[in-house]
Amino acid sequence: MKQDAYSLAAKWILESNHVVIFSGAGISVESGIPPFRGENGLWNKYNPVFLDTNYFKAHPKKSWILIKEIFYDFFNAAEYNEIVSAVISRESVNRCFYLGCMVYSGYNQGAN
């Protein structure tokens, strides 16, 4: 069912002249990147205090280890789903295409 919805959305994106998409964590979750909140969220595995700027200043080495684990290991292991690939391919060929993402993970910048 979800795959059908993704295929239809991808088709509409590729056929449209002007596209504006706002996305949130859900677009990343579908590709294996865990959200920060919720049942399988990162904050159930990690204490959010560990990414607080005060903690970072006091414990930079520990913070960088955690930052690498979360933002490089999780995000780099994700595979782009069909909708992300369609969004990024359209963004690169059409100047009338805009993507506003509510969550920054860098995820939407490398799809082919």
Beta strands, then each sheet from edge to edge (+ up, - down):
strand 1: 19-23
strand 2: 97-101
sheet 1: 1+ 2+
end
